[in-house]
Amino acid sequence: MNIKWLNGRVVGAIVISLTLVWISSRGNNQQLAEQSETPQVSETNTENSDVKNNDKAPQVQIGSTPQAGTVEVEKQSDSYSATVRKGDNQTVIVRQIVNDYLSDNSLSLSPEQRLYTETVLVDSLPRNDLIYPGAVIKVASEKIQTAVSDSSNLTEYQLSLWSKYLK
């Protein structure tokens, strides 16, 4: 028996196991956060409390429905910011910030250029698995200007690559 091969398999199995535990714990944390927003449904079975009735399992809504209307963006001298509403995510907020920036500066972009700009700006934000209602997302005007400028320098080939995500 080759010991190096065995050690590699053991180490690999440990790494995979730890990764699965980590992923599972992240999902549980997200479920806890979502459960705190959704009403708790309790169910009692008076006949036999030891028997679970799967036919009557409560339906729990995962995620939340976005609020209607556009995100309200505040323009400061050096940045744009918006307050997160229930159901919003970073992309929804950044999309409205880009729309306001383009409108304020009388600019227009193709759909591919918009997608590029939004993606660059979302990627520049701190990575948050969850954002909470009431949180403020702020993007510097200079970052927006740079992303818009870079989007206008995309080649036809690069634009065709971005167009794949619009279909």
Secondary structure, 3 states (H helix, E strand, C coil): CCHHHHHHHHHHHHHHHHHHHHHHHHHHHHHHHHHHHCCCCCCCCCCCCCCCCHHHCCCCCCCCCCCCCCCCEEECCCEEEEECCCCCCHHHHHHHHHHHHHHHCCCCCCHHHHHHHHHHHHHHCCCCCCCCCCCEEEEEHHHHHHHHHHHHCCCHHHHHHHHHHHC
